[in-house]
Amino acid sequence: MIPQEFEVAVKRHERRRNVFMEEGLSEKEAFGLADLMMDRDNDPMDDRRLCFECQNYQNSLCIKMKDRYGKPDKPLRFVLQRCEMFQMKETKK
């Protein structure tokens, strides 16, 4: 990894960690999840995602997954997983 790439990776890790803490994770949990995501980002074979990264994740619910009553399901928002309905959130420019 060249110095520029390393700097970008460190900033991404810090940004993710801060967002996770704002969303209620402890510092230790947030750091661990940011580490897992960094490992995932560096592994081209790892296609797992977080609900938190998906545009179907709205107001702490998944609008695509429904419970048995047809209501939006509460996702495992901080668990790396594979989902057929995953759609990456649009990045703001």
WOKA-V817634 format. One record per backbone hydrogen bond with DSSP energy under -0.5 kcal/mol. CO is the residue of the C=O (numbers start at 1). NH is the residue of the N-H. E is the energy in kcal/mol with one decimal. If there is no record, write none. Layout:
CO,NH,E / CO,NH,E
This chain:
2,6,-2.5 / 3,7,-2.4 / 4,8,-2.2 / 5,9,-2.5 / 6,10,-2.5 / 7,11,-2.2 / 8,12,-2.5 / 9,13,-2.4 / 10,14,-2.4 / 11,15,-2.7 / 12,16,-2.6 / 13,17,-2.7 / 14,18,-2.4 / 15,19,-2.2 / 16,20,-2.7 / 17,21,-2.0 / 18,22,-2.3 / 19,23,-1.7 / 20,25,-2.4 / 21,24,-1.6 / 26,30,-2.9 / 27,31,-2.5 / 28,32,-2.3 / 29,33,-2.5 / 30,34,-2.4 / 31,35,-2.2 / 32,36,-2.3 / 33,37,-2.4 / 34,38,-2.0 / 35,39,-2.5 / 36,40,-2.5 / 37,41,-2.8 / 38,42,-1.6 / 39,43,-0.5 / 40,43,-1.3 / 42,44,-0.7 / 43,46,-1.8 / 45,47,-0.8 / 49,81,-2.4 / 50,53,-1.9 / 51,54,-2.0 / 53,89,-2.3 / 54,57,-1.3 / 56,58,-0.9 / 56,63,-2.8 / 58,61,-1.5 / 61,58,-3.0 / 61,63,-0.6 / 62,73,-0.9 / 65,73,-2.6 / 67,70,-2.1 / 71,67,-3.1 / 73,62,-2.7 / 73,75,-0.7 / 75,77,-1.5 / 76,51,-0.5 / 76,79,-1.8 / 77,52,-1.4 / 81,49,-3.4 / 83,86,-1.4 / 87,55,-3.3
